[in-house]
Amino acid sequence: MPANRPLRIGITCYPSVGGSGILASALGEELARRGHEAHFISYEQPFRLSNLPEVSFHPVTINDYALFKYPDYTLPLSVKMAEVSRAHRLDVLHVHYAVPHATAAILARDMLPPAERPSIVTTLHGTDTTLLGQDAAYAPAIRHALAQSDAVTTVSAFLERETRRVLPMQRSIDVIHNFFEPRAPRRTREAMRAELGLRAGETLLLHASNLRPLKRIDVLLAAVARLQPREAFRLLILAGDDPAPCLAQAGALGIADRIIIREQVFDIEDYLQAADLTVYTSETESFCLGILEAMCFGCPAVSTAVGGVPEVVEDGVTGLLVPPGDADGVARAIETLLRDSARRQRMGGAARIRARERFSADVIVPQYEALYRRLAFPLAWSP
């Protein structure tokens, strides 16, 4: 079989709003645009996944048997993976997030005869290493899944180092960064800013995340509460989870009138083009896809210098980095760019160039294609 034929890739991810699911969806779409088949296998269609002819979605049915105290997902997922692999003769099962997807993929592979077994690529995105990898109830299973995968990738060099520290292993790990390929906005910047109620001259700060504790929204809001003058800005939060605690804290800090919340946003490009500055105050980040998304629209970042963020943001060039937990430092950095619009625009231009040159689909997706072909056609890649 020719080694240059279109590939058949199965993709499993969490379909909720989060970096791993967004990256997986974007990767599947880009593979389809390049002539490959992409088969998504999950309990729901992934958030932001478009309906392209070469992209298929295969739902996993989860039965709530009285026999089990908690519904099981791993076994039905593995069975569906094996079923899709057999029916569509998949070359690769690419699983995003180790728990439980890598374990399910290994079970699926073992259900198939040797000639029908796809290669398994496991991509680690963050807390599957940094949190679950340190949990004695999960670590042995994660370590086994990674050892049994045909290839393991991480989304940053930081995460590759952290994985080796937390889950000591000798195997190779490929670093393939996240990417973002923005769609054309449906509405203009002016229309979006009008819809958000911004007045002329107001600077729009942007934060987009699932609002989990490690995002340290408390630090973000504490920093925003320190900004002066208050009339100079608004903070837009694109929330992937319940924003009620965030709104309660904003009210307690007396800045509720400075905060705009939008939930479960699909057309994120509309909002990205309306922003002037993006702000992240996480205590840890494996990459921070939200920063990259904003960079694509010429939006510089103020962020804590944690995890893989320094691989994305060039401090002083495409944004400003501050120590984690430093609300005063975050506020000073924001105010620096609020007062100096020319510097902010220079940084935004540099951010756009960096995003295109280092983190575009044209740069990143061929790295995945090469990895898939190396696994699917090993003889063609022999030295």
C-alpha positions in Angstrom: 0.0 0.0 0.0 1.6 3.4 -1.0 3.0 5.3 2.0 1.7 8.6 0.6 -2.0 7.8 0.4 -4.5 9.7 2.5 -4.5 8.6 6.2 -7.5 7.4 8.3 -7.2 8.8 11.8 -9.4 8.1 14.8 -9.5 11.0 17.3 -10.7 10.8 20.9 -10.9 13.8 23.2 -13.1 15.4 25.9 -15.8 17.3 23.9 -16.1 20.0 26.6 -14.7 23.5 26.4 -11.0 23.1 27.1 -7.7 23.3 25.3 -7.4 19.5 24.6 -10.8 19.2 22.9 -10.3 22.4 21.0 -6.9 21.4 19.7 -8.2 17.9 18.8 -11.1 19.4 16.9 -8.9 21.8 15.0 -6.5 19.0 14.2 -9.2 16.8 12.8 -10.5 19.6 10.6 -7.1 20.4 9.3 -6.4 16.8 8.5 -9.7 16.6 6.6 -8.8 19.7 4.6 -5.5 18.0 3.6 -7.4 15.0 2.2 -7.3 12.6 5.2 -10.3 11.0 7.0 -10.9 12.1 10.6 -13.2 10.0 12.8 -14.1 11.5 16.2 -15.1 9.0 18.9 -16.6 10.5 22.1 -19.8 10.7 24.2 -20.7 14.0 22.5 -19.7 15.9 19.4 -16.7 18.1 20.3 -17.3 21.7 20.9 -16.3 23.8 17.9 -16.1 20.8 15.6 -17.4 21.8 12.1 -19.4 19.6 9.8 -17.0 18.7 7.1 -17.6 15.8 4.7 -14.3 14.1 5.6 -15.0 14.4 9.4 -17.2 11.8 11.0 -18.5 11.6 14.5 -19.1 8.3 16.2 -21.0 8.6 19.5 -20.2 6.4 22.5 -23.3 5.2 24.4 -22.9 5.2 28.2 -25.3 2.8 29.9 -26.3 3.6 33.5 -26.6 0.0 34.9 -27.9 -0.3 38.4 -25.1 -2.8 38.9 -22.5 0.0 38.9 -22.5 2.8 41.5 -21.0 5.1 38.8 -21.5 4.8 35.1 -18.5 3.4 33.3 -17.0 5.2 30.2 -13.7 3.5 29.6 -15.1 0.1 28.4 -17.9 1.5 26.1 -15.3 3.9 24.7 -12.8 1.1 24.0 -15.5 -1.0 22.3 -16.5 1.9 20.1 -12.8 2.6 19.2 -12.4 -1.1 18.2 -15.6 -1.0 16.2 -14.7 2.2 14.3 -11.1 1.0 13.8 -12.4 -2.2 12.2 -15.1 -0.6 10.1 -12.9 2.2 8.7 -9.5 0.5 8.7 -7.9 3.2 10.8 -4.2 3.8 10.5 -3.9 5.6 13.8 -5.9 6.2 17.0 -4.9 9.6 18.3 -6.1 10.1 21.8 -5.9 13.5 23.5 -5.6 13.4 27.3 -4.3 10.2 28.9 -7.3 9.5 31.2 -9.2 7.4 30.2 -8.5 7.7 26.5 -5.1 6.1 26.2 -6.2 3.1 28.4 -9.3 2.7 26.2 -7.3 2.8 23.0 -4.9 0.1 24.3 -7.9 -2.1 25.2 -9.4 -1.4 21.7 -6.2 -2.4 20.0 -6.0 -5.6 21.9 -9.6 -6.5 20.8 -8.5 -6.5 17.2 -6.5 -9.1 15.2 -2.9 -8.0 14.6 -3.5 -7.1 10.9 -6.3 -4.6 11.9 -4.6 -2.9 14.8 -4.1 0.9 14.4 -1.1 2.6 15.9 -1.8 4.6 19.1 -0.6 8.2 19.6 -1.2 9.7 23.0 -1.0 13.5 23.4 -0.6 14.8 26.9 -2.2 18.3 27.5 -1.4 19.1 31.1 -3.3 17.9 34.2 -3.3 14.3 33.0 0.4 14.6 33.9 0.7 17.4 36.5 -2.4 16.4 38.6 -3.5 12.8 37.8 0.1 11.7 37.2 0.9 12.4 40.9 -2.2 10.5 42.1 -1.4 7.0 43.3 -4.8 5.8 42.1 -4.0 6.9 38.5 -0.2 7.1 38.0 0.5 3.4 37.4 -2.3 3.2 34.8 -1.1 6.4 33.1 2.5 5.1 33.1 1.4 1.8 31.6 -0.7 3.5 28.9 2.2 5.7 27.9 4.6 2.8 27.7 2.1 0.9 25.5 1.4 3.8 23.2 3.3 3.7 19.9 4.0 7.4 20.2 3.6 10.1 23.0 3.5 13.8 22.3 3.2 16.8 24.6 2.1 20.3 23.7 5.2 22.1 25.1 8.7 21.4 26.1 7.8 22.2 29.7 5.2 19.5 29.7 7.7 17.0 28.2 10.1 17.7 31.1 7.3 17.6 33.7 6.0 14.3 32.4 9.5 12.8 32.7 9.7 14.2 36.3 6.3 13.0 37.4 6.1 9.7 35.5 9.8 8.6 35.0 10.1 6.8 31.7 12.8 6.1 29.1 10.7 6.2 26.0 10.8 9.0 23.4 8.3 11.9 23.7 7.7 14.3 20.8 7.0 17.9 21.5 4.4 19.2 19.0 3.1 22.6 20.1 -0.6 23.6 19.9 -1.7 25.6 16.9 -4.6 27.9 16.0 -6.0 28.6 12.6 -8.7 31.3 13.0 -11.8 31.3 10.9 -12.9 34.6 9.4 -15.0 36.6 11.9 -18.7 36.8 11.1 -19.0 40.3 12.5 -16.7 43.4 12.4 -14.6 44.6 15.3 -16.8 47.7 15.5 -20.0 45.7 15.5 -18.7 43.4 18.3 -17.5 46.3 20.4 -20.9 48.0 20.0 -22.7 44.8 21.0 -20.5 44.5 24.1 -21.4 48.1 25.1 -18.0 49.6 24.8 -17.6 53.3 24.6 -15.1 55.0 22.3 -11.6 54.8 23.8 -12.3 51.9 26.2 -9.7 49.2 26.2 -11.1 45.7 26.1 -9.2 43.1 28.2 -10.0 39.5 27.3 -9.8 36.2 29.3 -11.1 32.9 27.9 -10.9 29.7 29.9 -12.9 27.0 31.7 -12.5 29.0 35.0 -11.0 26.0 36.9 -9.2 26.8 40.1 -5.7 26.6 38.5 -6.7 29.6 36.3 -6.6 31.7 39.4 -9.5 33.9 38.5 -9.3 35.4 42.0 -5.9 36.9 41.0 -7.2 38.1 37.7 -10.1 40.0 39.4 -7.9 41.3 42.2 -5.6 42.7 39.6 -8.4 44.3 37.6 -9.8 45.9 40.8 -6.5 47.8 41.1 -6.6 49.3 37.6 -7.0 53.1 37.3 -8.8 54.8 35.9 -11.8 52.4 36.0 -13.5 54.0 33.1 -10.6 53.2 30.8 -11.3 49.5 30.4 -13.7 46.6 30.4 -12.9 42.9 31.0 -14.6 40.3 28.8 -14.6 36.8 30.2 -15.4 34.0 27.7 -16.5 31.3 30.2 -16.3 27.6 29.5 -17.9 26.8 32.9 -20.3 28.3 35.5 -19.3 32.0 35.9 -21.4 32.5 39.1 -18.4 32.4 41.5 -16.5 34.8 39.3 -19.4 37.2 39.2 -19.8 37.0 43.0 -16.1 37.9 43.5 -16.4 40.8 41.0 -19.4 42.1 43.0 -17.4 41.9 46.3 -14.5 43.8 44.7 -16.9 46.5 43.4 -16.0 45.9 39.7 -19.1 44.1 38.5 -19.8 47.0 36.1 -16.4 46.5 34.5 -17.0 42.8 33.7 -18.7 41.3 30.7 -19.5 37.5 30.6 -20.2 35.4 27.6 -20.7 31.6 28.0 -20.0 28.7 25.7 -18.8 30.8 22.8 -18.5 29.1 19.4 -17.6 32.0 17.2 -14.6 33.0 19.3 -13.0 34.9 16.4 -15.7 37.6 16.7 -14.6 38.3 20.2 -10.9 37.9 19.7 -10.8 40.6 17.0 -12.7 43.0 19.4 -10.0 42.7 22.2 -7.0 44.9 22.8 -5.1 42.9 25.5 -5.5 39.3 26.8 -4.8 38.5 30.5 -4.0 35.2 32.1 -3.1 34.6 35.8 -2.8 30.8 36.0 -0.8 29.0 38.6 0.2 26.5 35.9 -0.3 26.2 32.1 1.0 23.5 29.8 0.8 25.9 26.9 -2.2 28.3 27.1 -4.1 28.1 23.9 -6.1 31.2 24.8 -3.0 33.4 24.5 -2.3 31.9 21.1 -5.8 32.5 19.9 -5.6 36.2 20.8 -2.1 36.5 19.3 -3.5 35.5 15.9 -5.6 38.7 16.1 -2.7 41.0 17.0 -3.6 40.9 20.7 -0.6 41.0 23.1 -0.7 39.2 26.5 -0.2 39.9 30.1 0.4 36.6 31.8 2.0 34.8 34.7 5.3 33.2 33.6 4.3 29.6 34.4 4.7 26.3 32.6 4.7 26.5 28.8 3.6 30.1 28.6 7.2 31.5 28.0 7.3 29.2 25.0 4.3 31.1 23.6 4.9 34.6 24.8 8.2 36.4 24.2 8.5 38.6 27.3 8.8 42.3 26.3 8.1 41.6 22.6 4.7 39.9 22.3 3.6 40.5 25.9 4.6 41.0 29.5 5.2 38.1 31.9 4.9 38.4 35.7 5.4 36.0 38.6 2.5 33.8 39.5 0.1 35.0 42.3 1.3 38.6 41.9 -1.9 40.6 41.5 0.0 43.9 41.9 2.4 42.9 39.2 -0.4 41.9 36.8 -2.1 45.2 37.4 1.1 47.2 36.8 1.8 45.3 33.5 -1.8 45.9 32.3 -1.6 49.6 33.2 1.7 49.9 31.3 0.0 48.8 28.1 -3.2 50.7 28.8 -1.2 53.9 28.9 1.0 53.2 26.0 -1.2 52.3 23.0 1.7 52.5 20.6 3.7 49.9 22.5 0.6 47.7 22.8 0.1 47.9 19.1 3.8 47.0 18.4 3.5 44.0 20.7 0.3 43.0 19.0 1.9 43.1 15.6 4.8 41.0 16.8 2.4 38.6 18.4 0.5 38.1 15.1 3.8 37.3 13.3 5.0 34.9 16.0 1.7 33.1 15.9 1.8 32.7 12.1 5.5 31.7 12.0 5.6 29.3 14.9 2.1 28.1 15.8 0.0 28.0 12.6 -1.6 24.9 11.1 0.9 25.0 8.2 3.7 24.7 10.7 2.2 22.2 13.2 -0.1 19.9 11.3 2.7 18.5 9.0 4.5 17.4 12.2 1.5 15.2 13.1 1.2 13.9 9.5 4.9 12.9 9.6 4.4 11.1 12.9 1.3 9.3 11.6 3.1 8.1 8.5 6.1 7.0 10.4 3.9 4.7 12.5 1.6 3.6 9.7 4.3 2.9 7.2 7.5 2.0 9.2 9.3 0.4 6.3 9.0 3.6 4.3 10.7 5.5 7.2 13.5 3.0 7.8 17.0 4.5 7.5 
